[in-house]
Each structure stands twice: as structure tokens, then as C-alpha cells.
Amino acid sequence: MNEVIQAILRRTGLKAYADREVERDKLETILRCGAAAPSAMNKQLGRMVAVTDRKLLSELDKEVLKAYAKYKGFQAPEGYHAFHGAPVLILVSEPKDSEYRLQNGACINENMALAAVSLGLGSRFLDWPNCFFNSEEGRDCKARLHIPEDHETVCFLALGYPADPGYIPTAKNEGRYEIL
């Protein structure tokens, strides 16, 4: 089986990360792979911002949990972290008026997740931080993170080394397709 297919089948959503920084060259490669993702009409409007500062990640984690409680009624259990303790959070944004922003963002996110697996890292696709970043409370934070004012976040990727390097992905439901 070739390396691309192996990476696709190994990719899983991690919930536990090692207390280890992601090397800058690996992070840059992952971001380049995100930028190489397909986009509707090849407009390439998506932007990615990688947050690696632990203090900032902790602040963002708390704000996201607070917003999720406010807007969705979610009460996080003691010790719960929105980003699962990942040392990197990548925010993907697109212009608010981009008709295909969700699809474009998903393509960017998947490219980055597959690149991460190929480099020995793990990741988790996140959507729910949007409740903070696209709210009135999140506006100042988006500016602080260099997200253009005309953009909204569409998805996120928690990224880092797996806490358990021998982790085996959950079996995929292969009964979801057929060939006619």
C-alpha cells in the first residue's frame, strides 16, 4: 500500500497529545499542504493561522469553553480542554461572503491532517470553537490573531504528537460506500 493511502487510513481524531513542541519546519510543511488544498474556482481565499504560544492557547481554550456554555449550553467536565491539550491550534478562515467557505476550509483542514500523519503527528478536526471566534466576544481575538476583518473562522485543527504513539485508530465504517 502506498504512503498516501497509509496516511489516509491512519488518520484519526486525537484527544490526547504529548507535552512536546511541534518543530517549526514540520509546522511550515503542514501549513504549505493546507495552502495546496483545492478551492472552489481555484480562488484560494483561505487563510491559516497557527497558534503555538501555550499561554495564548490556554486563554483561547477558556474563552471557547465559556462561549460554548453560553451559546450551546455545554458544561465542560472538570479538567476538560477544548483543544485537548494540543500544543498547536490552526485556525482556518475564509471571507464571510465566500459561498464555498465551509467546503474550502474542510479541504484545507484535511490536507493538513494528512500531512500531520505523514510526519508522525496527530490532529483533531474542530468546529465548535467557531461559537467563540465568530461571536461579538471573539472579534477582538480574531484581530489579535491577524484574521482579516472580512473573514470568519470555518474550522480548526488541533495538532501535536500523540500522547500514545502506539495509538490505533478506531476502525472506519467501510459499509458506507458501494460501487455500482
ZAMARGU-4260 file (C-alpha; in steps of 0.2 Angstrom, whole numbers, plus 5000, padded with zeros to 4 digits):
<rodrens>
0) 5000/5000/5000 | 5007/5017/4996 | 5011/5030/5008 | 4997/5042/5004 | 4984/5028/5007
5) 4993/5023/5023 | 4992/5041/5029 | 4973/5042/5025 | 4969/5026/5034 | 4980/5030/5049
10) 4972/5047/5051 | 4961/5049/5067 | 4955/5062/5078 | 4966/5063/5093 | 4961/5068/5110
15) 4977/5066/5120 | 4994/5075/5115 | 5011/5073/5121 | 5019/5088/5130 | 5031/5091/5116
20) 5033/5106/5104 | 5030/5103/5085 | 5046/5108/5076 | 5044/5124/5065 | 5049/5115/5049
25) 5035/5102/5051 | 5023/5115/5055 | 5028/5125/5040 | 5026/5109/5029 | 5009/5106/5036
30) 5003/5124/5033 | 5010/5123/5015 | 5000/5107/5012 | 4984/5117/5018 | 4988/5130/5006
35) 4989/5117/4992 | 4972/5111/4995 | 4959/5113/4981 | 4947/5128/4982 | 4931/5132/4973
40) 4935/5140/4956 | 4953/5140/4962 | 4951/5157/4971 | 4962/5151/4986 | 4954/5163/4998
45) 4958/5153/5014 | 4970/5159/5027 | 4978/5148/5041 | 4985/5155/5057 | 4995/5143/5068
50) 4994/5147/5087 | 5009/5139/5097 | 5010/5150/5112 | 5005/5140/5127 | 4998/5155/5137
55) 4988/5161/5122 | 4982/5143/5119 | 4976/5142/5137 | 4967/5159/5136 | 4958/5154/5119
60) 4953/5137/5127 | 4945/5145/5141 | 4936/5158/5130 | 4930/5144/5118 | 4923/5134/5133
65) 4914/5149/5140 | 4906/5154/5123 | 4901/5136/5121 | 4892/5136/5138 | 4884/5152/5133
70) 4878/5148/5116 | 4876/5129/5116 | 4873/5126/5135 | 4888/5114/5136 | 4895/5112/5153
75) 4913/5105/5152 | 4918/5092/5165 | 4932/5096/5177 | 4949/5097/5168 | 4941/5097/5150
80) 4951/5106/5137 | 4943/5112/5121 | 4959/5109/5111 | 4963/5093/5120 | 4979/5100/5126
85) 4987/5101/5109 | 5002/5112/5108 | 4996/5119/5091 | 4979/5126/5086 | 4977/5130/5067
90) 4963/5142/5063 | 4956/5141/5045 | 4946/5157/5039 | 4938/5162/5023 | 4929/5178/5018
95) 4912/5179/5025 | 4904/5181/5008 | 4913/5166/5001 | 4899/5154/4995 | 4911/5139/4997
100) 4920/5144/5013 | 4915/5128/5023 | 4920/5116/5008 | 4936/5126/5005 | 4940/5126/5024
105) 4937/5107/5025 | 4949/5103/5011 | 4962/5114/5019 | 4960/5105/5036 | 4960/5088/5028
110) 4976/5091/5019 | 4984/5097/5035 | 4978/5082/5045 | 4985/5070/5032 | 5002/5079/5031
115) 5002/5078/5050 | 5000/5059/5050 | 5014/5058/5037 | 5026/5067/5048 | 5022/5057/5064
120) 5010/5069/5072 | 4991/5068/5076 | 4977/5080/5074 | 4959/5083/5078 | 4946/5092/5067
125) 4937/5105/5077 | 4922/5115/5073 | 4914/5121/5089 | 4927/5135/5093 | 4918/5145/5079
130) 4905/5149/5093 | 4918/5160/5101 | 4928/5166/5086 | 4913/5171/5076 | 4904/5180/5090
135) 4905/5198/5096 | 4916/5192/5110 | 4928/5184/5098 | 4930/5199/5087 | 4945/5207/5096
140) 4953/5190/5097 | 4952/5187/5079 | 4961/5204/5076 | 4974/5199/5088 | 4977/5183/5078
145) 4978/5193/5062 | 4962/5186/5054 | 4956/5199/5042 | 4940/5208/5047 | 4930/5202/5032
150) 4934/5183/5036 | 4926/5171/5048 | 4934/5156/5055 | 4927/5140/5047 | 4936/5126/5056
155) 4951/5122/5066 | 4965/5109/5068 | 4972/5104/5085 | 4989/5097/5081 | 5003/5088/5090
160) 5012/5072/5094 | 5001/5058/5101 | 5002/5055/5119 | 5001/5037/5115 | 5012/5034/5099
165) 5005/5016/5098 | 4988/5023/5097 | 4977/5013/5084 | 4963/5022/5075 | 4946/5017/5078
170) 4940/5006/5064 | 4932/5015/5050 | 4914/5011/5044 | 4918/5003/5027 | 4900/4999/5024
175) 4896/5017/5019 | 4900/5015/5001 | 4896/5005/4986 | 4901/5003/4968 | 4888/5002/4955
</rodrens>
